[in-house]
Amino acid sequence: MAELNNALAESGRELGERREQLRALLRQDRVGVARIDLDGRLLEANAAFHSLLGQEPGAMAGAHYRDHTHRDDLADTAEMYRRLRESGGSVSMVKRYVRKHGGIATVALTLSSADGADGKPSYLMALAFDRTEEAPEVPMAVQAPALSARGAELARRLNDALTVIAGSVTLAKEYVIPEGRMYGQLSQIERASREAARLAAEMEGAPSAHEAATAEPAKLVPGRGRILLVDNDEAVLETTTHMLRHLGYDVEVARDGEEASAVCRHAAEDGREFALAIIDAGDPSDEKGRAIASRLMGQCPGLRTMVSSGQASHPALADPADWGFIGALPRPYTLEDLSRAVGVVLQGKA
């Protein structure tokens, strides 16, 4: 009986942690998350969604999309809602909103339908990412090279944020029953994340490698061993650490090459070497990710390295071996994506 009580207590603790991660997901300030009815009226949204439109949290409850959409985008937005009402699925568009005190917000918006018990669309989940800084102020022909570079950087930032969302959501799905309502809602957010990732790929003119989300439980590849994460994005580090620990790995983190080198050295001195290092690729122009991988492998013979990036066009993702890596992990990734990619590299099949 004592063992059963301890197991129940541990399960309750883990469920509480996943719920707190989801609350943190809604509190984050990089991606707007909202629930909208089929007619386009806002049911609830996080602070980031309100901030995009210059609104105070909670002020937009009950507002219709027509109240804030730029007049030149009303027809396209109406068509998007019509398609979702009739056939469900996910759609993405770049649209303009009118802020509360003036000014225009350019937003990459993804809407994904959530089905009810009858299998028909019941409401919509929305993910919104600010693209205002990318909006051109001079003719496109003049701005083309700069816009291309900014599009790649914006796509990277969006995919990093989507990694936190997709990772937290797919991890939370492990703690709810597939038949329950919460599982369905989490699946809709996951589906919207994948659609947003395809939109991010379009922003930088790169092909998307992301498959559509399914309602089936994830097929995870559990593992053992020590993994070092190297990234300067704290949210990505925290989310990926939780995911890897759920899969059975022991994880440590570093924010740059110097810290990674020190962590790796101390681990070797203690006889607790890392089996794998997952390293952020950095900017293609400075090859920082390549330099970190080379340094760590020089310190720790036998260490496997994997490159990760939210920039789909980064050359290291297309040819990791040329950049000194064994495998690649494009962002955003789900718990299943992560488990499969890490499993392949550690099993020597990359």
C-alpha positions, 0 to 999 in steps of 0.5 A: 500500500505504501508503494502505491501511495508513493506512486500516486503521489509521484504521479500527482507531482508530475501532473502538477509540474506539467500543468504549471508548464502549460500555465507558463506557456500561456504566460510567455510573451513571444507567441499569442495563444487564443481560443476563438469561436467559429464565427470569429469571436474571441473566447480567451487569449493570453497576454501576448495575444492582447499585447500584439493589439495594444490591449490590456490582458482580458480586454478583448474577451468577446471581441469579433475579428472584424473589430480589429482587422485592417479593412484591407484584410477583412475579405481574406480573413472572412474566407479563412473562417469560412473554410475552417467552419466548412472543412476544419483543418488548419490555415495560416496567413499574414494579416494586419490588425489595428492596434488600440491606440493607432498603428498597424500590427503585422501578424503571422496567424495560424488557426486550427479547428478543434473538433467536438464529440460529433467530429465537427469543428467546435472552436478554433485555436490560434497562434499569433507571432508579431511580424511588424518589424519585417513589414517593408517601408520601401519598395520590395525590390529595394528591400529584397536582400534585407527582407530575406535575411530578416525573414530567416531571422524572424523564422528562427525566432518563431521556430524557437518559440514554437519549440517551447509550445510544441515541446510543452504540449506534447509532454503534457499529453503524456499525462492525460488520457487520449480519450479526454477533452484535454488531450484533444485540446492539446492536440489542436495546439500541437497541430496549430504549432506545426502549421505555424512552422510551415508558415515560418518555412515559407517566410524564409523560402525553405521547404518544411520538414514538419508532418501533420500532427495526429491524434494518436498517442506518441510512439516514444523511443526511451533512452539512457545516458547523459546529454549536454544541451548548448543553447542561449535560449533559456526557454528552449533549454528548460523545455528540452531538458524536461522532455529529455528527462521524461525520456530517461536521459540525464541532462545538463545545460550550457549557454555558450561554448566556454560553459559547455567546455567547462561542463564537459571537462568536469564531467570527464574528471568525474567519470560521468562523460556525456554520450551526446551534445545537442548544440544550437547551430548559431548564425551560418556566417559565424559557424559558432555551432561548428566551433563548439562541436569541434572543441567538445569532441576534442575534449571528449573523444567518443562524444556524439554531437547533434546540431539544432536550429530554428532556421530551416535554411541553415546549411548545417541541417541539410548536411550536418556531417559537413559541419562536424555533426552526426545528426540534425534536429530541426525546430520546432520539435515535439517529444516524439520528434526529439525521442526519435532523433536522439535515439537514431544518433545514439544508436549509431544509425544517423 
